Amino acid sequence: MTSVYPDVSNAHIVGVAYIVITAYIGVVKKTTNTRPWNATDMPDQTGRTAVVTGANSGVGLATVEALAGAGAHVVLAVRDVRRGEAAAATVRGSVEVRRLDLADLSCVHAFAAGWQGDLDLLVNSAGVMNLPEATTKDGFEMQLGTNHLGHFALTNLLLPRITDRVVTVSSAAHKAPGSPRIHFDNLNLTGEYDPMKAYSQSKLANLLFTLELQRRLTAAGSPVRAMAAHPGWAATNLQSNDANPLRRLFLRLGNKFVAQDSHAGALNSLYAAVQDLPGGSFVGPDGRAEMRGTPSLVGRSAAGSDPATARRLWTVSEELTGVTFPELAATVQS
């Protein structure tokens, strides 16, 4: 009987094992700060409005909790409204739930069309990881379509309303073993699909998106800043759908013995959202292999720093989604 799981190379499984072992060794590593930055260090967010995608669990929900706790009004943008409302009921502060399915561009357009008023902060936190081969409603590979193209469309559609920041959650997987790249000749990885390759491509795309978005914002004279962040290894349900059973076991062990909790993972997105950082900054944990630790500025791979690739990806993303960078004259501040 044919397996329902795609073939996964030994190199990828060894890579996951390496990450688990490396992170475990670094669990007790002390951070360079005498008192690590945490959510209590956030400035007052009263009067600000934020949208957080993927907000019904994990790092997304922890991000909502911290922002609402600091006084912001937060919209949980979720695919499953029932689960979103259950999550919102656990949050202290001003929150609401709106439906957003990033794997369906018509739903992305509907969400953006329904937005009224200013939006101070957009946190692109939703994501899927290491899924069996599948496509979105619009025919895109599921991980690239959800993690990158859906957020690309959402951000550009909302950008005329955004007053302060866009934070997009990437991953250390953008520099995973195998030198991830954008497969422009085969974005869907048809005939060569591998769950980790697809995930790494999508997370690299998040970084390149942030790089080119910031370039365009600066050129337009916009005060809005584009940031990227990654949570390190955070124990969430993101890894629960991994297509390979052996790798799924490694990830579960990592969640139990290595990972920090979702609130610690969310600190990186929050730091990028509220600290006075240069546009285009990338925030992640400062511990060994960036698996855990206090938020700090971290480096990108060479592939994640290439402006030519970022521009090419932007052009391709516009062609695929039909969404372009908007006119921002109305948002320019003197």
C-alpha positions as CSV (number, residue, x, y, z in Angstrom):
1,M,0.0,0.0,0.0
2,T,1.4,3.4,-0.9
3,S,2.2,5.7,2.1
4,V,0.2,8.8,2.5
5,Y,3.4,10.6,3.6
6,P,5.8,12.2,1.1
7,D,9.3,10.8,0.9
8,V,11.7,12.8,3.2
9,S,15.4,12.6,2.7
10,N,17.7,11.4,5.5
11,A,19.5,14.7,5.3
12,H,16.4,16.5,6.4
13,I,15.8,14.1,9.3
14,V,19.4,14.5,10.3
15,G,19.0,18.2,10.1
16,V,16.1,18.2,12.5
17,A,18.0,15.9,14.9
18,Y,20.9,18.4,14.7
19,I,18.7,21.3,15.7
20,V,17.2,19.3,18.6
21,I,20.6,18.4,20.0
22,T,22.1,21.8,19.4
23,A,19.2,23.5,21.1
24,Y,19.3,21.1,24.0
25,I,23.0,21.8,24.6
26,G,22.1,25.5,24.7
27,V,19.1,25.3,27.0
28,V,21.1,26.5,30.0
29,K,23.0,29.2,28.1
30,K,22.6,32.5,29.9
31,T,21.5,35.5,27.8
32,T,23.7,38.6,27.5
33,N,21.2,40.8,29.3
34,T,21.1,40.9,33.1
35,R,17.3,41.2,32.9
36,P,15.8,39.8,29.8
37,W,13.2,41.9,28.0
38,N,9.6,40.8,28.6
39,A,6.1,41.9,27.9
40,T,6.0,44.1,31.0
41,D,8.6,46.3,29.3
42,M,6.1,47.2,26.5
43,P,5.0,50.8,26.3
44,D,1.3,51.6,26.9
45,Q,-0.7,50.5,23.8
46,T,-3.9,52.3,24.8
47,G,-5.6,53.8,21.8
48,R,-3.8,51.6,19.3
49,T,-5.4,48.9,17.1
50,A,-3.7,45.8,16.0
51,V,-4.5,42.8,13.7
52,V,-2.8,39.5,14.5
53,T,-3.2,36.6,12.1
54,G,-3.2,33.0,13.3
55,A,-4.4,34.3,16.6
56,N,-6.4,31.4,18.0
57,S,-3.5,29.5,19.5
58,G,0.3,29.4,20.1
59,V,2.5,32.4,19.4
60,G,-0.3,34.3,17.7
61,L,-2.6,34.1,20.8
62,A,0.2,34.9,23.1
63,T,0.9,38.0,21.0
64,V,-2.8,39.0,21.3
65,E,-2.7,38.5,25.1
66,A,0.3,40.8,25.5
67,L,-1.0,43.6,23.2
68,A,-4.4,43.6,24.7
69,G,-2.9,43.4,28.2
70,A,-1.0,46.6,27.4
71,G,-4.2,48.4,26.3
72,A,-4.4,47.8,22.5
73,H,-7.6,46.8,20.8
74,V,-6.7,43.6,19.0
75,V,-8.5,41.8,16.1
76,L,-7.9,38.1,16.0
77,A,-7.8,37.3,12.3
78,V,-8.6,33.5,12.2
79,R,-9.7,30.9,9.7
80,D,-12.0,29.2,12.3
81,V,-14.2,31.8,13.9
82,R,-15.6,29.4,16.5
83,R,-12.0,28.6,17.7
84,G,-11.1,32.2,17.5
85,E,-14.0,33.2,19.7
86,A,-13.1,30.5,22.3
87,A,-9.5,31.9,22.3
88,A,-10.7,35.5,22.6
89,A,-12.8,34.6,25.6
90,T,-9.6,33.8,27.5
91,V,-8.0,37.2,26.8
92,R,-8.2,40.1,29.2
93,G,-8.7,43.3,27.3
94,S,-10.4,44.7,24.2
95,V,-10.5,42.1,21.4
96,E,-12.7,41.0,18.6
97,V,-12.7,38.1,16.1
98,R,-12.8,38.3,12.3
99,R,-12.6,35.6,9.7
100,L,-9.5,35.4,7.6
101,D,-8.4,32.4,5.5
102,L,-5.0,33.1,4.0
103,A,-5.3,30.1,1.7
104,D,-8.2,31.8,-0.1
105,L,-7.5,35.2,-1.7
106,S,-11.2,36.0,-2.0
107,C,-11.3,35.8,1.8
108,V,-8.2,38.0,2.1
109,H,-9.9,40.6,-0.1
110,A,-13.1,40.4,1.9
111,F,-11.2,41.0,5.2
112,A,-9.4,44.0,3.9
113,A,-12.5,45.5,2.3
114,G,-14.3,45.3,5.6
115,W,-11.6,47.2,7.4
116,Q,-12.6,50.8,8.5
117,G,-10.3,53.3,10.1
118,D,-6.6,53.3,10.9
119,L,-4.6,50.2,11.8
120,D,-1.5,50.8,13.8
121,L,0.0,47.3,13.7
122,L,-0.3,44.3,11.5
123,V,1.3,41.1,12.8
124,N,1.5,38.4,10.2
125,S,1.8,35.5,12.6
126,A,-0.3,32.7,10.9
127,G,1.6,29.8,9.4
128,V,1.5,26.1,8.5
129,M,4.5,23.8,8.7
130,N,5.8,20.7,6.9
131,L,2.4,19.7,5.5
132,P,1.8,16.9,3.1
133,E,1.6,18.2,-0.5
134,A,-1.5,20.3,-1.0
135,T,-2.6,23.5,-2.7
136,T,-4.6,26.6,-1.7
137,K,-8.0,27.5,-3.2
138,D,-6.1,29.6,-5.7
139,G,-3.7,26.7,-6.7
140,F,-0.6,27.8,-4.8
141,E,1.5,25.3,-2.8
142,M,-0.1,25.4,0.6
143,Q,2.9,26.5,2.7
144,L,4.0,29.3,0.3
145,G,0.4,30.3,-0.4
146,T,-0.5,30.6,3.3
147,N,2.7,31.8,4.9
148,H,3.8,34.2,2.1
149,L,1.3,34.9,-0.6
150,G,-1.7,35.3,1.7
151,H,0.2,37.7,3.9
152,F,1.6,39.5,0.9
153,A,-1.9,40.2,-0.4
154,L,-3.3,41.1,3.0
155,T,-0.5,43.5,3.8
156,N,-0.7,45.4,0.5
157,L,-4.5,45.6,0.7
158,L,-4.3,47.0,4.3
159,L,-1.3,49.2,3.8
160,P,-3.1,52.4,3.1
161,R,-4.7,52.0,6.6
162,I,-1.5,51.1,8.4
163,T,0.1,53.9,10.4
164,D,3.1,52.3,12.2
165,R,4.3,48.7,11.6
166,V,4.0,45.4,9.8
167,V,5.7,42.5,11.6
168,T,6.0,39.3,9.6
169,V,6.9,36.1,11.4
170,S,9.6,34.1,9.7
171,S,11.7,31.3,11.0
172,A,15.3,30.1,11.5
173,A,14.3,27.5,9.0
174,H,15.1,30.1,6.3
175,K,18.7,29.0,6.8
176,A,18.1,25.3,7.4
177,P,20.4,22.5,6.0
178,G,20.2,22.3,2.3
179,S,20.5,26.1,1.6
180,P,16.9,27.0,1.1
181,R,16.1,29.2,-1.9
182,I,13.1,30.5,-3.8
183,H,12.4,28.0,-6.6
184,F,11.2,30.5,-9.2
185,D,11.1,27.9,-11.9
186,N,8.8,25.7,-9.8
187,L,7.3,27.5,-6.9
188,N,4.8,24.7,-6.2
189,L,7.7,22.2,-6.2
190,T,5.7,20.0,-8.5
191,G,7.4,16.6,-8.9
192,E,10.0,17.5,-6.2
193,Y,7.8,18.3,-3.3
194,D,9.4,17.9,0.2
195,P,7.6,19.4,3.2
196,M,10.7,20.9,4.8
197,K,11.9,22.4,1.5
198,A,8.5,24.0,1.0
199,Y,8.4,25.3,4.6
200,S,11.9,26.7,4.3
201,Q,11.1,28.4,1.0
202,S,8.0,30.0,2.6
203,K,10.0,31.3,5.6
204,L,12.7,32.7,3.3
205,A,10.0,34.4,1.3
206,N,8.8,36.1,4.5
207,L,12.2,37.6,5.0
208,L,12.5,38.7,1.4
209,F,9.0,40.2,1.5
210,T,10.0,42.3,4.6
211,L,13.2,43.5,2.9
212,E,11.5,44.6,-0.3
213,L,8.5,46.1,1.6
214,Q,10.8,48.3,3.7
215,R,12.6,49.4,0.5
216,R,9.3,50.4,-1.0
217,L,8.0,52.1,2.1
218,T,11.2,54.2,2.4
219,A,11.0,55.1,-1.3
220,A,7.4,56.2,-0.9
221,G,8.3,58.4,2.1
222,S,6.1,56.4,4.4
223,P,6.7,56.3,8.2
224,V,5.5,52.7,8.3
225,R,8.2,50.2,9.2
226,A,8.4,46.6,8.1
227,M,9.9,44.2,10.6
228,A,10.5,40.4,10.6
229,A,10.7,38.2,13.7
230,H,11.0,34.6,14.5
231,P,10.0,32.8,17.8
232,G,12.9,30.4,18.0
233,W,11.7,27.0,19.0
234,A,8.3,27.6,20.6
235,A,6.2,24.7,21.9
236,T,3.0,25.1,19.8
237,N,0.7,22.9,17.7
238,L,2.5,24.2,14.5
239,Q,4.6,21.0,14.3
240,S,1.7,18.6,14.9
241,N,0.8,18.1,11.3
242,D,4.3,17.3,10.1
243,A,4.1,14.9,7.1
244,N,6.9,12.6,8.2
245,P,6.2,10.5,11.3
246,L,9.9,10.2,12.3
247,R,10.5,13.9,12.1
248,R,7.2,14.5,13.9
249,L,8.6,12.4,16.8
250,F,11.7,14.5,16.9
251,L,9.7,17.7,16.9
252,R,7.5,16.5,19.7
253,L,10.6,15.6,21.8
254,G,12.0,19.0,21.0
255,N,8.7,20.6,22.2
256,K,8.9,18.7,25.4
257,F,12.6,19.1,26.3
258,V,14.0,22.0,24.3
259,A,11.4,24.5,23.3
260,Q,10.4,27.6,25.2
261,D,6.7,28.3,25.6
262,S,4.5,30.2,23.2
263,H,4.6,33.4,25.4
264,A,8.4,33.4,25.3
265,G,8.3,32.9,21.5
266,A,5.8,35.7,21.1
267,L,8.3,38.2,22.8
268,N,10.2,38.4,19.5
269,S,7.2,39.6,17.6
270,L,6.3,42.0,20.4
271,Y,9.8,43.4,20.5
272,A,9.7,44.0,16.8
273,A,6.3,45.6,17.2
274,V,7.0,48.1,19.9
275,Q,10.7,48.8,20.2
276,D,12.4,51.7,18.3
277,L,14.2,49.6,15.7
278,P,15.3,50.4,12.2
279,G,12.9,49.4,9.4
280,G,13.8,46.0,8.0
281,S,15.1,44.7,11.4
282,F,15.0,40.9,12.1
283,V,14.3,39.9,15.7
284,G,14.9,36.5,17.2
285,P,16.1,34.8,20.4
286,D,19.7,35.5,21.4
287,G,20.5,31.9,22.6
288,R,22.4,29.1,21.0
289,A,21.1,28.5,17.4
290,E,18.5,31.1,18.1
291,M,16.2,28.5,19.6
292,R,15.5,30.3,22.8
293,G,16.5,33.4,24.7
294,T,15.7,37.0,25.0
295,P,14.7,39.1,21.9
296,S,17.6,40.6,20.0
297,L,18.5,41.6,16.4
298,V,19.6,38.5,14.6
299,G,21.2,37.8,11.2
300,R,19.8,36.5,7.9
301,S,21.2,34.0,5.5
302,A,22.8,35.4,2.3
303,A,19.7,34.3,0.4
304,G,17.5,36.2,2.9
305,S,19.5,39.4,2.4
306,D,19.6,39.6,-1.4
307,P,17.7,42.7,-2.6
308,A,17.6,41.4,-6.2
309,T,15.9,38.2,-5.2
310,A,13.5,40.2,-3.0
311,R,12.5,42.4,-5.9
312,R,12.0,39.4,-8.1
313,L,9.9,37.6,-5.5
314,W,7.8,40.8,-5.1
315,T,7.1,41.0,-8.8
316,V,6.2,37.3,-9.0
317,S,3.9,37.7,-5.9
318,E,2.1,40.6,-7.5
319,E,1.6,38.5,-10.7
320,L,0.3,35.5,-8.7
321,T,-2.0,37.4,-6.4
322,G,-3.1,40.3,-8.5
323,V,-2.3,42.6,-5.6
324,T,0.2,45.4,-6.0
325,F,2.0,48.0,-3.7
326,P,-0.6,50.7,-3.1
327,E,-0.4,54.5,-3.5
328,L,0.7,55.7,0.0
329,A,0.6,59.5,-0.5
330,A,-2.2,59.8,2.1
331,T,-0.1,58.1,4.8
332,V,3.1,60.2,4.3
333,Q,3.8,62.3,7.4
334,S,5.9,65.5,7.4
